[in-house]
Amino acid sequence: MDTTKLYVAWLAIFVISVPLAFNLIPPNAFIGFRTASTLADPEVWKRVNIFAGWAFLLASILGGLITYYRPDVAESWGGLLLVAIVLIPLALSFVYLKVFIRA
């Protein structure tokens, strides 16, 4: 995968994550970690979306660093890297919701 496309993906994930990490997005149907539990309770929404925001923020930074310092890996494994960078924080956010929030 072209490294330019990966940088665009990392930047998009970063930009979307910032308002979530700093709790600037209220419960809504368009952006955020939306489940029945998070949409039903504003406090659950807040806690899970802050966690998810930070998880995706850190993941996007890690993806950017891998792409910058190892462009050979990014070009060879770019698609898989992108999927992993998205799925890992997503899975961690579900774990956070189920284990720590118990929703």
C-alpha positions as CSV (number, residue, x, y, z in Angstrom):
1,M,0.0,0.0,0.0
2,D,1.3,3.5,-0.9
3,T,2.6,5.3,2.2
4,T,0.8,8.5,1.2
5,K,-2.5,6.7,1.6
6,L,-1.5,5.3,5.0
7,Y,-0.5,8.8,6.2
8,V,-4.0,10.0,5.1
9,A,-5.6,7.1,7.0
10,W,-3.5,7.8,10.2
11,L,-4.4,11.5,10.0
12,A,-8.1,10.8,9.5
13,I,-8.1,8.4,12.5
14,F,-6.2,11.0,14.6
15,V,-8.5,13.9,13.7
16,I,-11.6,11.8,14.5
17,S,-10.1,10.6,17.8
18,V,-9.2,14.0,19.3
19,P,-12.7,15.2,20.0
20,L,-13.6,11.7,21.4
21,A,-10.6,11.6,23.7
22,F,-11.3,15.1,25.1
23,N,-15.1,14.4,25.5
24,L,-16.2,17.0,23.0
25,I,-18.8,14.8,21.3
26,P,-22.1,14.2,23.0
27,P,-24.1,11.0,22.4
28,N,-25.2,11.0,18.8
29,A,-26.0,8.6,15.9
30,F,-23.0,9.6,13.7
31,I,-19.6,9.6,15.4
32,G,-18.3,7.9,18.4
33,F,-18.3,4.4,20.0
34,R,-22.0,3.7,19.5
35,T,-23.6,0.7,21.2
36,A,-27.0,0.3,22.9
37,S,-25.2,0.8,26.3
38,T,-23.3,3.9,25.3
39,L,-26.3,5.5,23.7
40,A,-28.6,4.7,26.6
41,D,-26.4,6.3,29.3
42,P,-24.5,9.6,28.9
43,E,-22.0,8.6,31.6
44,V,-21.2,5.3,29.9
45,W,-20.9,7.2,26.6
46,K,-18.5,9.6,28.1
47,R,-16.2,7.0,29.7
48,V,-16.1,4.6,26.8
49,N,-15.7,7.3,24.2
50,I,-12.8,8.9,26.1
51,F,-11.1,5.5,26.3
52,A,-11.8,4.7,22.6
53,G,-10.7,8.2,21.6
54,W,-7.3,7.7,23.3
55,A,-6.9,4.2,22.1
56,F,-7.5,5.3,18.4
57,L,-5.3,8.4,18.9
58,L,-2.4,6.3,20.2
59,A,-3.0,3.7,17.5
60,S,-2.9,6.3,14.7
61,I,0.4,7.7,16.1
62,L,1.8,4.2,16.2
63,G,0.7,3.6,12.6
64,G,2.3,6.9,11.5
65,L,5.6,6.1,13.3
66,I,5.7,2.6,11.7
67,T,5.0,4.1,8.3
68,Y,7.7,6.8,8.8
69,Y,10.4,4.6,10.3
70,R,9.7,1.4,8.4
71,P,8.2,2.4,5.0
72,D,9.3,-1.0,3.6
73,V,7.0,-2.7,6.1
74,A,4.2,-0.1,5.5
75,E,4.3,-0.7,1.8
76,S,4.4,-4.5,2.1
77,W,1.9,-4.9,4.9
78,G,0.0,-1.6,4.7
79,G,-3.5,-3.1,4.3
80,L,-2.9,-5.5,7.2
81,L,-1.3,-2.7,9.3
82,L,-4.3,-0.5,8.7
83,V,-6.8,-3.2,9.6
84,A,-4.8,-4.0,12.8
85,I,-4.5,-0.4,13.8
86,V,-8.3,-0.1,13.5
87,L,-9.3,-3.4,15.0
88,I,-7.0,-3.5,18.1
89,P,-8.4,-0.2,19.6
90,L,-11.9,-1.2,18.6
91,A,-11.5,-4.6,20.4
92,L,-10.0,-2.9,23.4
93,S,-12.9,-0.5,23.6
94,F,-15.4,-3.4,23.6
95,V,-13.4,-5.0,26.4
96,Y,-13.3,-1.8,28.3
97,L,-17.1,-1.5,28.0
98,K,-17.8,-5.1,29.0
99,V,-15.2,-5.5,31.8
100,F,-14.8,-2.1,33.4
101,I,-18.2,-0.5,32.7
102,R,-20.0,-3.9,32.9
103,A,-22.6,-2.7,30.4
